[in-house]
Amino acid sequence: MAIEYGNTAWVLIATGLVFIMTPAVGFFYGGLLGKKNMLSVLGQSIIIIGMVTLIWVTVGFSLAFGGWGQPYIGNLDWFMLNGVGTEPLSTADGSYYGATGIPGLAFMMFQGMFAIIAVALIIGGVVERMKLKALVIFLFIWTMIVYLPVAHWVWGNGWIAQLGAIDFAGGIVIHITAGVSVLAAVIVLGKRLSLSNCCPDIPHNVPFVVLGGALLWVGWFGFNGGSALAADGIAANAIVVSQVSAATAAITWGTISYYHLGRPGVLGLITGAIAGLAAITPAAGYVDVSGAIAIGLGAGVFCYGGILLKKKFNYDDTLDVFGVHGVGGMWGVIATGLFSTGTLASSRVGLFYGGGFGLLSDQIIAAAAVAAFAFGVSFAILYILKKVMSIRMTKEEERIGADITQHGESAYGGLF
């Protein structure tokens, strides 16, 4: 198959856009924390970029995307990228991951950025109390036995794809897995010392939060638009509905906050936009603008409620990863079963477009199965780690902050 240079150029650009989302997460999360933990989040983001890249190019890509059609996990045919080169990538049965004429290496690296950002999202739930060594071990194991199998189930023609569920850019693979895994992690870890005593540190740098959120928003155009794997109408649609959903969710969140708290906070507005982007991710290649408005509206409502859940159930998800990404991802996956037009990247039609309950039921099954799997496995990993090593910072380390105790440096040149 000949290389399509326009498509290749777009996927390479999209790869760069998705990459910038991981340091953006560092600024978004870091600004929400107190001064003494800012640098630790940036450091963890860099560690994740390095660790997941090495996993991906050695065994990760092959396990996620090799073994086309095997129900649960791929194979090692592409170990160390053997056979993954400058030509479009063909599977054993003749199916093409590079059906749009992009090189195998371009597809591999684009998907690698998805793995990196999925892992990076998790740190927002466990910051300020989990030891760096334990975090790295947990995330390494999590990548191998949670992310890679789920990616294969959905995008490697595994059992979820064979069921008929659809996930354009990672609502199941990324947002549900990361969000639900955080919920399991915070149950095992327990509350932060600051929250147990009184209340957590207030966000120390709201402009950093907005900066990180804005960079995530820009990166999401590559995240969703690049998932078309072509510079075509599907990519254009994905970018448009991503913008519409984010904008709708931001305004919805601000409106709810105005009536709930008497003011539309800036943190809430940018968080709402991120919720809208998380929710549209699985649907971006399947819904039109009206569907995007509905998904953004739902994201604003459900994710706002998702954040309130931690007060009701008294768990300490530091930066609301479950409330935004877990709840947003689940809503988006289900909403795909409601609003898929059947005229874009999939012929499957949602309930509100005359498709009946077929797609909707498949989406619910996929979301529930992955949520249960991610929660159970993440809980088990951390429970076992807790038995064999110290996974929490000491009270004194929490008081001093992770910047100094875990990295020996401070973001602002002093001890806060």
Secondary structure, 3 states (H helix, E strand, C coil): CCCCHHHHHHHHHHHHHHHCHHHHHHHHHHHHCCHHHHHHHHHHHHHHHHHHHHHHHHHHHHHHHCCCCCCCCCCCCCHHHCCCCCCCCECCCCCECCCCCCCHHHHHHHHHHHHHHHHHHHHHHHCCCECHHHHHHHHHHHHHHHHHHHHHHHHCCCHHHHHCCCCCCCHHHHHHHHHHHHHHHHHHHCCCHHHHHCCCCCCCCHHHHHHHHHHHHHHHHHHHHHHHCCCCHHHHHHHHHHHHHHHHHHHHHHHHHHHHHCCCCHHHHHHHHHHHHHHHHHHCCCCCHHHHHHHHHHHHHHHHHHHHHHHHHCCCCCCCHHHHHHHHHHHHHHHHHHHCCCCCCCCCCCHHHCCCCHHHHHHHHHHHHHHHHHHHHHHHHHHHHHHHCCCECCHHHHHHCHHHHHHCCCCCCCCC
